[in-house]
Amino acid sequence: MGLKVGLIDTDGHHFPNLPLMKLSAWHKQQGDSVEWYQPMFSGHMDIVYMSKVFSFTPDYEYPINADKVIRGGSGYCIELKDGKEHYCADKDSHLAPEVEHIYPDYSLYPEYTGWGKSLKRQTAYGFLTRGCPRGCGFCHVAAKEGKRSRKVADLSEFWKGQGNIVLNDPNTLACPEHMDLLQQLVDSKATVNFNQGMDIRLINEKNLELIRKIRLKLVHFAFDRWQDKDIIEPRLRMFKEATGYDRHKVSVFILMNYDTTIEQDLYRIMLVGKELGFAPYPMIYDKEHCNPIYRKIQRWCNPFIFMKCDTFEDYKKTTECGSRLDEEENLTAAFYFAERGTNEKRNRKQEG
């Protein structure tokens, strides 16, 4: 008789947890039973795996009835020291190679993977590369995965014809084999979301030609380091000129409350959002202890408000203006999602 295995997504099922999907697939392959752990109903388990990505997520607070509890993920090995986050490698755990490279169990998250639907409407998740050469002080990738981008898989390891692909790679373009990997994405003919971003500093005419052939759903860039302004700004302009993409396809992360001034933050947002027409995505470092103005800037960049207020000064002029925009935002959002739902139903009918 196989083992009884329980899974806990500590972050709360807001995004498919890839390690848990791989652990589930491996245990099922061994003949074990796997389920989401529920303290009231699961009973005694042989093993319970807990996975946590974000350090700010509260830990699981309920009792666990199991012979062995195994915790893993960055969220369990990041500590705050002197206002800065530090990755503690000795607290981390890694999947065994035979688990790391198994095809994920997409049935765990049908709401995100489309499990059970036609293959064209399903979504595959995975990594083609790991590591990043940048070593930015606000990021844990270099400490966790190495200060070099390396190929870890071909697309076929986690994709079997799904119509959509979500990539979690930290820096695909820094990998020496990135042209081959981009070609694999082109050949898949799937809609691709570079979820964690592409390094705009490494965009050139050669790889841009391949990127334009990929059916992009969404691509994220980052304008985090003000020191790289003279490199990032012209590359963003080049990408805009070459593709013509707007905020519906391009989002740009903008780190605040780390080592930039408010003026530098607003410059980057205005460049990205107003001049180039991309979607600015402000991210607040140490959000729990930040100056309230950063939350206001983040609120201003809500797409429904951002389209109505040309500048941050316009947004914060009066409380009445902010309240009015909030009300309008709710109405606009309701209309937007209703319209999108209608379009999706229409598209599904056309797909047959």
C-alpha positions as CSV (number, residue, x, y, z in Angstrom):
1,M,0.0,0.0,0.0
2,G,1.3,3.4,-1.0
3,L,1.9,6.4,1.2
4,K,-0.7,9.0,2.1
5,V,0.8,12.4,1.0
6,G,-0.7,15.8,1.9
7,L,0.1,19.1,0.2
8,I,-0.1,22.6,1.7
9,D,0.2,25.7,-0.5
10,T,1.1,28.2,2.3
11,D,0.7,31.2,0.0
12,G,-2.9,30.3,-0.6
13,H,-3.5,28.9,-4.1
14,H,-3.1,32.3,-5.8
15,F,-0.7,30.9,-8.4
16,P,0.3,27.4,-9.3
17,N,3.0,26.1,-7.0
18,L,5.4,24.2,-9.3
19,P,7.3,22.3,-6.7
20,L,4.0,20.9,-5.3
21,M,2.8,19.9,-8.8
22,K,6.1,18.0,-9.3
23,L,6.0,16.3,-5.9
24,S,2.4,15.3,-6.6
25,A,3.4,13.8,-10.0
26,W,6.3,11.9,-8.6
27,H,4.4,10.4,-5.6
28,K,1.5,9.4,-7.9
29,Q,4.0,7.7,-10.1
30,Q,5.2,5.7,-7.1
31,G,1.6,4.6,-6.4
32,D,1.1,7.0,-3.4
33,S,-2.2,8.9,-2.8
34,V,-1.9,12.6,-2.9
35,E,-4.4,15.3,-1.7
36,W,-4.6,18.8,-0.5
37,Y,-4.2,18.6,3.3
38,Q,-7.2,19.5,5.3
39,P,-6.8,19.2,9.1
40,M,-10.5,18.4,9.6
41,F,-10.8,15.7,6.9
42,S,-7.5,14.3,5.8
43,G,-6.7,12.3,8.9
44,H,-3.3,10.9,9.6
45,M,-0.8,11.4,6.7
46,D,2.6,9.8,6.1
47,I,4.1,13.0,4.7
48,V,2.9,16.5,4.4
49,Y,4.8,19.0,2.1
50,M,4.4,22.7,2.8
51,S,5.6,25.2,0.1
52,K,5.9,28.9,0.6
53,V,7.2,31.4,-2.0
54,F,6.8,34.8,-0.2
55,S,8.4,35.7,3.0
56,F,5.5,38.0,4.0
57,T,2.9,35.2,3.8
58,P,1.9,34.1,7.3
59,D,2.8,30.5,8.1
60,Y,0.2,27.7,8.2
61,E,-1.6,28.0,11.5
62,Y,-3.4,24.7,11.8
63,P,-2.2,21.5,13.4
64,I,-0.8,18.9,11.0
65,N,-1.3,15.2,11.7
66,A,1.6,13.6,9.9
67,D,4.7,11.4,10.5
68,K,6.8,13.8,8.6
69,V,6.3,17.5,7.7
70,I,8.7,18.9,5.0
71,R,8.8,22.7,4.4
72,G,10.4,24.3,1.4
73,G,10.5,27.4,-0.8
74,S,12.1,30.8,-0.6
75,G,9.4,32.1,1.9
76,Y,10.9,29.8,4.6
77,C,14.5,30.9,4.1
78,I,14.3,34.7,3.8
79,E,15.1,36.9,6.9
80,L,14.9,40.7,7.4
81,K,18.1,42.2,8.7
82,D,18.6,46.0,9.1
83,G,15.6,46.6,6.8
84,K,17.0,44.3,4.0
85,E,15.9,40.8,3.0
86,H,18.6,38.1,3.2
87,Y,18.4,34.6,1.7
88,C,19.6,31.9,4.1
89,A,20.8,28.9,2.0
90,D,21.1,26.6,5.0
91,K,17.4,26.9,5.6
92,D,16.4,26.0,2.0
93,S,15.6,22.6,0.6
94,H,15.8,21.4,-3.0
95,L,13.9,18.8,-5.0
96,A,15.7,15.7,-6.0
97,P,16.6,15.6,-9.7
98,E,14.1,12.9,-10.5
99,V,11.4,15.2,-9.0
100,E,12.7,18.4,-10.4
101,H,12.6,17.1,-14.0
102,I,9.2,15.3,-13.9
103,Y,6.2,16.5,-15.9
104,P,4.1,18.5,-13.4
105,D,0.7,17.4,-12.1
106,Y,-1.5,20.1,-13.6
107,S,-4.6,18.6,-12.1
108,L,-3.8,20.3,-8.8
109,Y,-4.7,23.8,-10.1
110,P,-7.4,23.4,-12.7
111,E,-8.5,27.0,-12.3
112,Y,-5.1,28.2,-13.6
113,T,-3.9,25.3,-15.8
114,G,-7.3,24.6,-17.5
115,W,-7.0,20.9,-16.6
116,G,-9.9,19.0,-18.1
117,K,-10.5,21.5,-20.9
118,S,-9.4,21.1,-24.5
119,L,-5.6,21.2,-24.8
120,K,-5.7,24.5,-26.7
121,R,-7.3,26.1,-23.6
122,Q,-4.8,24.6,-21.1
123,T,-1.7,26.3,-19.7
124,A,1.7,24.9,-19.0
125,Y,4.1,26.3,-16.3
126,G,7.8,25.9,-15.9
127,F,11.4,27.0,-16.1
128,L,13.7,26.8,-19.2
129,T,16.5,28.5,-17.3
130,R,17.7,29.2,-13.8
131,G,20.0,31.8,-12.3
132,C,20.9,35.4,-13.1
133,P,24.3,37.1,-13.5
134,R,23.1,40.5,-12.2
135,G,23.2,39.8,-8.4
136,C,21.0,42.8,-7.5
137,G,20.8,43.5,-3.8
138,F,17.0,43.4,-3.7
139,C,16.8,40.0,-5.5
140,H,17.5,36.5,-4.1
141,V,17.9,34.7,-7.5
142,A,21.7,34.9,-7.6
143,A,22.0,33.6,-4.1
144,K,19.5,30.9,-4.5
145,E,20.1,29.7,-8.1
146,G,23.6,31.0,-8.9
147,K,25.1,34.1,-10.5
148,R,24.9,32.6,-14.0
149,S,21.9,31.9,-16.2
150,R,21.9,28.3,-17.3
151,K,19.5,26.1,-19.3
152,V,17.7,23.5,-17.1
153,A,15.1,22.1,-19.4
154,D,13.7,22.0,-22.9
155,L,10.2,23.1,-23.4
156,S,9.0,19.5,-23.8
157,E,9.8,18.8,-20.1
158,F,6.7,20.6,-18.9
159,W,4.7,21.3,-22.2
160,K,2.7,18.8,-24.2
161,G,0.9,20.9,-26.7
162,Q,-1.0,23.3,-24.3
163,G,-2.2,26.4,-26.0
164,N,-0.6,28.6,-23.4
165,I,2.8,28.7,-21.7
166,V,3.8,30.7,-18.6
167,L,7.6,30.9,-18.1
168,N,9.0,31.6,-14.6
169,D,12.6,32.1,-15.8
170,P,14.5,34.9,-14.0
171,N,16.7,35.9,-16.9
172,T,16.2,33.9,-20.1
173,L,18.2,36.2,-22.3
174,A,21.3,35.8,-20.2
175,C,21.5,32.1,-20.9
176,P,24.0,31.2,-23.7
177,E,21.4,28.9,-25.2
178,H,18.6,31.5,-25.2
179,M,18.3,31.6,-29.0
180,D,17.5,27.9,-29.1
181,L,15.0,28.3,-26.3
182,L,13.3,31.2,-28.0
183,Q,13.1,29.1,-31.2
184,Q,11.4,26.3,-29.2
185,L,8.8,28.9,-28.1
186,V,8.3,30.0,-31.6
187,D,7.8,26.5,-32.9
188,S,5.3,25.7,-30.1
189,K,2.9,28.2,-31.6
190,A,1.5,28.6,-28.1
191,T,0.7,31.9,-26.5
192,V,3.6,32.8,-24.1
193,N,3.7,34.8,-20.9
194,F,7.2,35.7,-19.7
195,N,5.9,36.0,-16.2
196,Q,9.1,37.0,-14.4
197,G,10.4,39.3,-17.0
198,M,13.0,39.5,-19.7
199,D,16.2,41.6,-19.3
200,I,15.7,44.6,-21.5
201,R,19.4,45.3,-21.3
202,L,20.1,42.1,-23.3
203,I,17.7,42.8,-26.1
204,N,19.4,43.1,-29.5
205,E,18.4,42.9,-33.1
206,K,19.0,39.2,-33.3
207,N,17.0,37.9,-30.4
208,L,14.3,40.6,-31.0
209,E,13.7,39.1,-34.4
210,L,12.8,35.8,-32.7
211,I,10.9,37.4,-29.8
212,R,8.6,39.1,-32.4
213,K,7.8,35.7,-33.8
214,I,6.6,34.3,-30.5
215,R,2.9,34.6,-29.8
216,L,3.3,36.9,-26.8
217,K,0.5,37.2,-24.3
218,L,2.5,39.3,-22.0
219,V,6.1,40.2,-21.4
220,H,7.5,41.9,-18.3
221,F,10.6,44.1,-18.3
222,A,12.2,45.8,-15.4
223,F,13.5,49.3,-14.8
224,D,14.7,48.8,-11.3
225,R,18.2,50.3,-11.3
226,W,18.5,54.0,-11.9
227,Q,22.2,53.4,-12.6
228,D,21.2,51.5,-15.8
229,K,19.0,54.3,-17.1
230,D,21.2,55.1,-20.1
231,I,21.1,51.4,-21.2
232,I,17.4,50.6,-20.3
233,E,15.8,53.7,-21.7
234,P,17.0,53.4,-25.3
235,R,16.3,49.6,-25.3
236,L,12.7,50.2,-24.2
237,R,12.4,52.7,-27.0
238,M,13.9,50.2,-29.5
239,F,11.5,47.5,-28.4
240,K,8.5,49.9,-28.7
241,E,9.6,51.0,-32.2
242,A,10.2,47.4,-33.4
243,T,7.0,45.9,-32.0
244,G,4.5,48.7,-31.6
245,Y,3.3,46.8,-28.4
246,D,1.4,48.8,-25.8
247,R,0.3,48.3,-22.2
248,H,-1.8,45.3,-23.1
249,K,1.3,43.2,-24.0
250,V,4.2,45.0,-22.1
251,S,4.4,45.6,-18.4
252,V,7.5,47.2,-16.8
253,F,8.4,46.5,-13.1
254,I,9.6,49.7,-11.3
255,L,11.2,49.1,-7.9
256,M,10.6,51.9,-5.4
257,N,11.8,52.4,-1.8
258,Y,15.2,50.8,-2.3
259,D,17.8,53.2,-3.6
260,T,15.9,55.8,-5.7
261,T,14.3,59.1,-5.0
262,I,10.6,59.9,-5.5
263,E,11.6,62.1,-8.5
264,Q,13.4,59.2,-10.1
265,D,10.5,56.9,-9.5
266,L,8.1,59.3,-11.1
267,Y,10.4,59.8,-14.1
268,R,10.5,56.1,-14.8
269,I,6.7,55.8,-14.4
270,M,6.1,58.7,-16.8
271,L,8.5,57.4,-19.3
272,V,7.1,53.8,-19.3
273,G,3.4,54.7,-19.0
274,K,2.9,58.0,-20.6
275,E,5.6,58.3,-23.2
276,L,6.0,54.7,-24.3
277,G,2.5,53.5,-23.6
278,F,3.5,50.4,-21.6
279,A,2.0,49.4,-18.3
280,P,4.0,50.6,-15.3
281,Y,4.1,48.1,-12.5
282,P,5.5,49.8,-9.3
283,M,6.8,47.4,-6.7
284,I,7.5,48.6,-3.2
285,Y,10.6,47.2,-1.4
286,D,9.8,46.4,2.3
287,K,6.1,47.4,1.8
288,E,5.2,46.8,5.4
289,H,7.5,49.7,6.6
290,C,7.4,52.1,3.7
291,N,6.4,55.7,3.5
292,P,2.7,55.9,2.6
293,I,3.5,58.0,-0.5
294,Y,4.7,54.8,-2.2
295,R,1.3,53.2,-1.8
296,K,-0.3,56.3,-3.3
297,I,2.0,56.1,-6.3
298,Q,1.2,52.4,-6.7
299,R,-2.5,53.3,-6.5
300,W,-2.1,56.0,-9.2
301,C,-0.7,53.4,-11.5
302,N,-3.9,51.3,-11.4
303,P,-4.7,51.3,-15.2
304,F,-8.1,52.8,-14.8
305,I,-6.8,55.7,-12.7
306,F,-3.6,56.1,-14.7
307,M,-5.6,56.7,-17.9
308,K,-7.5,59.6,-16.2
309,C,-4.7,61.3,-14.3
310,D,-1.8,62.5,-16.5
311,T,0.5,63.1,-13.5
312,F,0.9,62.0,-9.9
313,E,0.3,65.6,-8.9
314,D,-3.1,65.5,-10.6
315,Y,-4.0,62.3,-8.8
316,K,-3.2,63.6,-5.3
317,K,-4.4,67.2,-5.7
318,T,-7.6,66.6,-3.7
319,T,-9.2,63.8,-1.7
320,E,-12.4,64.5,-3.6
321,C,-10.6,63.7,-6.9
322,G,-9.2,60.4,-5.5
323,S,-12.7,59.4,-4.2
324,R,-14.3,60.2,-7.5
325,L,-11.7,58.2,-9.4
326,D,-12.2,55.2,-7.1
327,E,-15.9,55.2,-7.9
328,E,-15.3,55.6,-11.6
329,E,-12.6,52.9,-11.4
330,N,-15.1,50.4,-10.0
331,L,-17.7,51.1,-12.7
332,T,-15.0,50.9,-15.4
333,A,-13.6,47.7,-14.0
334,A,-17.1,46.1,-13.9
335,F,-17.7,47.0,-17.5
336,Y,-14.2,45.9,-18.6
337,F,-14.5,42.4,-17.0
338,A,-18.1,42.0,-18.2
339,E,-17.0,42.8,-21.7
340,R,-14.0,40.6,-21.5
341,G,-16.1,37.7,-20.2
342,T,-18.5,38.2,-23.2
343,N,-15.5,38.2,-25.6
344,E,-14.1,35.0,-24.1
345,K,-17.4,33.2,-24.4
346,R,-17.6,34.4,-28.1
347,N,-14.0,33.1,-28.7
348,R,-14.8,29.7,-27.1
349,K,-17.8,29.3,-29.4
350,Q,-15.6,30.2,-32.4
351,E,-13.0,27.6,-31.3
352,G,-15.8,25.0,-31.3
